[in-house]
Amino acid sequence: MQVKVLGYFSKTKGVKGELILKTDELFEIDEVKAFFTENSGSMAPHFIEKIEENNTSITVKLDGVNSVEAAKSFVGKRVFIEEKYIVKEEEGHDWVGYELIDEKHGSLGKILSVDDNGAQLLVQLNYKEKDIVLPLVEELIGALNTEEKVIHYNSPDGLIEMYLEE
């Protein structure tokens, strides 16, 4: 079993022994049954009784930790998790430098930058001396040639024209 550092318990919460878990990792919160902490040089498992995530923190109730005093002994301790529960971010592809060829407008030039707004990738190009930003989504890609660094693109009606208007 491989474990990885998930974060640490930053403070207690409430009077029933709950702890606040600080982490920058994405993990399968509903699948995890136990956290591990270092105890005298070895890993000690702590089964999870309850775990809740809200906008600002993750609250954890460990089995057998039923008071603020008991929870305080965990504050500051690093928390480990089985590596299989860590969500691995997909390797992003670097589209900068790829030529974008639109089926209506022909070559739009090379992609200058890529931005991920969370919902989709946005690519920036300079076409006819205008900066344009286009969504790079599967539905709009006709063909892709990674060897020649070319993306064949099917722009939505009016999108490119919108940038060309004065």
C-alpha positions in Angstrom: 0.0 0.0 0.0 1.5 3.3 -1.1 0.6 6.5 0.9 1.1 10.1 0.0 0.9 13.3 2.1 -2.6 14.8 1.7 -2.3 17.8 4.0 -2.5 18.4 7.8 -5.1 18.9 10.5 -5.0 22.6 11.1 -7.4 23.0 14.1 -10.3 21.5 16.0 -13.9 22.3 15.3 -16.8 22.1 17.7 -16.9 20.0 20.9 -17.3 16.5 19.5 -13.7 16.0 18.3 -14.0 17.2 14.7 -10.9 18.4 12.9 -10.3 20.7 9.9 -8.2 19.1 7.2 -6.1 21.5 5.1 -5.1 20.2 1.7 -4.4 21.3 -1.9 -4.9 17.8 -3.3 -8.0 16.6 -5.0 -9.0 13.2 -3.6 -12.0 10.8 -3.8 -13.6 12.1 -0.6 -16.5 9.6 -0.7 -14.2 6.6 -1.2 -11.6 7.2 1.6 -12.2 5.1 4.7 -9.1 6.0 6.7 -6.4 8.6 7.0 -2.9 7.9 8.3 -0.7 10.0 10.6 2.9 9.4 11.7 3.1 8.0 15.2 6.5 7.1 16.6 8.0 6.7 13.1 5.2 4.4 11.8 1.9 5.1 10.1 -1.1 4.8 12.3 -4.5 4.4 10.6 -7.5 6.5 11.8 -10.9 5.4 10.4 -13.2 8.1 9.3 -16.5 8.3 11.0 -17.7 11.4 9.0 -16.2 13.7 6.4 -17.8 16.9 5.1 -16.6 19.3 2.5 -17.8 22.9 2.2 -16.5 25.9 0.2 -13.7 26.7 2.6 -12.7 23.5 4.4 -13.0 19.8 5.0 -14.3 18.7 8.4 -13.3 15.3 9.5 -14.6 13.2 12.5 -12.3 10.3 13.2 -13.6 7.2 14.8 -12.9 7.2 18.6 -12.0 10.9 18.7 -14.9 12.2 20.7 -13.7 15.3 22.5 -11.8 18.6 21.8 -9.0 17.3 24.0 -8.6 14.1 22.0 -8.8 16.1 18.7 -6.1 18.5 19.8 -3.5 15.7 19.8 -4.0 15.6 16.0 -3.6 19.3 15.3 -0.5 20.0 13.3 0.0 16.4 12.3 0.5 15.6 8.6 -2.3 13.5 7.1 -1.5 10.7 4.6 -3.9 8.9 2.3 -3.6 5.8 0.1 -2.2 7.0 -3.2 -5.0 5.4 -5.2 -7.5 8.0 -3.8 -5.5 11.0 -5.1 -7.1 12.4 -8.2 -4.4 12.8 -10.8 -4.9 15.8 -13.0 -4.8 15.0 -16.7 -1.7 15.9 -18.5 -2.6 19.0 -20.5 -1.4 19.3 -24.1 0.5 22.3 -25.1 -1.4 23.7 -28.1 0.8 26.9 -28.4 2.4 27.0 -31.8 -0.3 24.8 -33.5 -1.8 26.2 -36.6 -5.6 26.6 -36.5 -7.2 26.1 -39.9 -10.9 27.0 -40.0 -13.2 25.4 -42.6 -14.7 28.8 -43.6 -11.8 31.2 -43.1 -8.8 29.1 -43.8 -5.6 29.5 -41.7 -6.2 31.6 -38.7 -2.6 31.5 -37.7 -0.7 29.9 -34.9 -2.1 29.6 -31.4 -0.3 32.2 -29.2 -1.7 31.2 -25.8 -4.1 28.8 -24.1 -6.2 29.5 -21.1 -8.4 27.0 -19.2 -11.4 28.8 -17.7 -12.6 25.7 -16.0 -15.3 25.0 -18.5 -13.2 24.8 -21.6 -9.9 25.7 -23.2 -9.7 29.1 -24.8 -7.0 29.7 -27.5 -5.8 33.1 -28.5 -4.6 33.9 -32.0 -3.8 37.0 -34.1 -5.9 36.9 -37.3 -6.0 39.8 -39.7 -4.2 41.9 -37.1 -7.0 41.3 -34.5 -6.6 39.3 -31.3 -9.3 36.6 -31.3 -10.2 34.0 -28.6 -11.8 30.8 -29.6 -13.0 27.8 -27.5 -11.0 24.7 -28.2 -13.6 22.0 -27.6 -14.0 18.6 -29.1 -17.2 19.5 -30.9 -15.4 22.2 -32.9 -12.3 20.2 -33.8 -12.6 18.6 -37.2 -9.2 16.9 -37.4 -6.0 17.0 -35.5 -2.5 16.4 -36.8 0.0 16.4 -33.9 3.0 15.6 -36.2 2.4 18.7 -38.3 0.9 20.7 -35.4 -2.3 21.5 -37.2 -5.8 21.7 -35.9 -8.7 21.7 -38.4 -11.5 23.8 -36.8 -15.2 24.4 -37.4 -15.9 27.8 -35.9 -19.5 28.6 -34.9 -21.3 30.9 -37.3 -20.5 34.5 -36.6 -17.8 34.0 -33.9 -14.7 34.9 -36.0 -16.7 37.7 -37.8 -17.5 39.2 -34.5 -13.8 39.9 -33.9 -13.3 41.3 -37.4 -16.0 44.0 -37.1 -14.7 47.5 -36.4 
